[in-house]
Amino acid sequence: MPYRWNDRKDVDEAIVVVMNTVDQGQEIRGWLMRTMQQAIYDSDPQLAEYFFRELERHKPGALKYFRKPTF
């Protein structure tokens, strides 16, 4: 998983990883947390917004793990 998202496909893959992790009853932390947070901050702001929109749509309970940047 890249530290920077280049397109929506990268974000979609990240969403699937988050969904699978939560569905398995695991918390988002460690390397996964750092990787996701790095991608949120280093990627195009539109892709970060897309990440939060899609996460809210598919797994709103997982939003608590991520800090939404202010652009």
N, C-alpha and C positions, 0 to 999 in steps of 0.2 A: 504494500500500500504506500503510495507516494506521500511525502510530507507536504506536497503542494498539489492541489487539484488543478488539472489542466482543462477539464471539461466536465460535463454533467455525468458522463459515464464513471469517472473517478469518484464523484460524489455518490452516485448510486451504489457503487461497490462498497463505499464506506458505510452507507446506510444499512446495507445488508449485513455487514459485519456487526454493527451495533445491534440490529434486530436479533441476529442469531445469538449474540452474547447474552442479551437480556432474556430471550426466550429460554435459554439454558439455565436461567436463574442466577447468572453471574453478574457481578457489578463491573462497571466500566472503570478500570483503574490501571495503574502501571504503564507499560509500554503502549497499550491501546489508547489510554487517556492522553498521554503525551503526543502520540502520533496524530490523533484527531485534533487536539488543540493546536498543534503546530500547523496542520493543514488549514484550519479555520483562519488563523492569523496570517499565514503566508500566501494564501490563494486570493484570487480575484474576489473582491467583496460580493459580486453577484453570485459566485459559486458558494460562498459562505452563507449568504441569505437563502439560497436554494437548499443547502444542507439543513438549515433550521426549519424551513417550510416543510420539506419532505420528512424530516424526523418528527415534527409535530403531527403530520398527517398519519404516519405509520406507527410511531412509537412515542407518543407524547410523554410518557413517563420517563423516558431516557433524557429528556431535555435538562433535567436537574444536574446531569454530569458535565454539561458544557457551558462555558461562558460565552455569551454572545458579544462580539466586539462592537464598539460604537464607531461608525464610519462617518 
